[in-house]
């Protein structure tokens, strides 16, 4: 490609499908000349939800483009084929060839899965990527998911999340019914709240009806689309419960093994590209959405008290230790994750943290 052509590949092109024009230009002729396959992608998200819902769409579009049309994927929203929290079983059993979801939805089946979405007081997005891609995390993830009949990939990221939406200011945590999943949900439980497992598309109704009194999802860019601010105007930070927000693609092992090496590379590349692009896109969406929420929708930003954060930090240590003892897989993943977190923290303290402090003055 010429320099002029490269300049013409804009961010808008990527937002619509991520390098689709580039993919078409680079497609190997042999790919386009071979027979076509059609896959179904099932997801845990409402249709085209900003953030994870759009990540699913872009992954499917990239695979189609990069494969020269050899592998076409149709995307189904949560509930169209299976409920949001049944994607793992459905892909593993062959109901669909591929799914887009979040690993911590499966911690009831295998406790260690939660580590591959986010951990309270754990790795930030760039640190999490370093652990998975360069710190041994992917091999552990593959091993962990093999019994379920799927192969996992990072395929999106909603970034550092918020602490949650609440109908009232947080004065007491006792008995608070809160939509919260993963290890962060367990931390909230030990702080006195009652965590609820609620699919993303059902959170608003649960808040409206009073079934829950608060909810955490991801960040402003996705949360605003769900309309949570209508019934829970107090928006709390920091998101100690979910400092990262990795979205996963899971591919049926049977379907994966039926692909030739070129198509396997296409799938892996499409997922990796989305893991990177989604994080950049969510930064923009979060900036714009937070401004709209606070200036137009009367959302009230609040910080968790220092006492609550200190108590949550202490509970998080116990939660991780307890989960490490729940299965052999959890013990291995926990050991790898904590060791990497301890190593990277020393660097992040004098790099990211120090730069942010110096920037603010």
Residue, then its C-alpha position, 0 to 999 in steps of 0.5 A: x500500500x502507498x503512504x497515501x492509501x494508508x492515510x486514507x484508512x481512518x478511525x471511522x473506517x475502523x469503527x465500522x468494521x476495523x480495517x475492512x478495506x485493508x483486509x480486502x486488499x491483503x486477502x490471499x487469493x486462495x482464500x477467496x477462491x475456496x468454499x465458504x463456511x457459515x458460523x453463528x455467533x451468540x452473545x451475552x449482550x443486547x443487540x449492538x450495545x456500545x462496547x461489548x455488543x459492538x465488539x461482537x459485531x466487529x469481530x464477525x465483520x473482520x473475520x469475514x473480510x480477512x478470510x476473503x468471504x470464506x468464513x461468514x459469521x452471523x451475530x445473535x444478541x442475548x436471548x435470540x438463541x440462548x440466554x446471556x448466561x448460557x453462551x459457554x454451554x451452547x458453544x461447547x455443545x455445538x449450538x453455535x460455533x462461536x460466542x462473545x461474552x465475559x469469562x467471569x460469567x462462568x465462575x460457578x462452573x470453574x472459579x478461575x474463569x473470573x481471573x480472565x475478565x477482571x479481579x478486584x484491585x487487580x490488573x489494569x487493562x494494559x497489565x492484563x493484556x501483558x499477563x495474557x499475551x506475554x506472561x503465560x496467561x493464554x496457555x492457562x486460559x486454553x487449558x482451563x477452557x478445554x474441558x468445556x470444549x472451547x478455545x478462548x481469545x481476548x476480543x474486546x475491553x471496556x477498560x477500567x470500570x465504574x463502581x456502580x449505579x445506586x438509587x441512593x447515596x451509600x451510607x450503609x452496605x448491609x442488605x443492599x441488593x446489588x447487581x454485581x458479578x465475578x470476584x467483585x460481587x463476592x467482595x461486595x457480599x462480604x462487605x454486607x451487600x447481597x449481590x445479584x446475578x442479572x443479565x445485562x439486558x435485564x438490569x434496567x427492569x430490575x432497577x425500575x422494579x426495585x428488585x435491586x437497589x444498585x448495579x455495576x456494569x462497565x463504564x459510562x460509554x456502555x452504561x448510558x445505553x442501558x439507561x441505568x441513570x434513570x432509576x439510579x442517579x448516584x454513580x460511584x467510583x473508583x471501580x476497585x471491583x472491576x479495574x479491567x473489562x476483558x471481553x472474550x470470544x470462545x470458539x468451539x474446539x470442534x469448529x476450531x480444529x476444522x479450520x485450516x491454519x490460514x483461517x485459524x490465523x484470521x480468527x485469532x487476528x480478528x480477536x486480537x485487533x478487537x481487543x486493542x481497538x475496543x479499548x481505544x473506542x471505549x476511552x472515547x465513548x466513556x469521555x463523551x458519555x460521562x459528560x452527557x450524564x453529568x451535564x444533561x441527565x443530572x447524574x451525581x458522581x460520588x466517590x466511595x469512602x476511604x473506609x469502604x475501599x480499605x475494607x474492600x481491599x482487605x476482603x479482596x485478599x481473602x476472596x482471592x485466597x479462598x478462590x485459589x483453593x476451590x479447584x486445581x485450575x484456580x490454584x494455578x491461575x491464581x498463582x500466575x496472576x498474583x505473581x504477575x500483578x506483584x511484579x508489574x505493580x513495581x513498574x506501574x508505580x514508577x511509570x503510569x502512577x507517577x506520570x499521572x501524578x506529575x500530569x495533575x501537579 
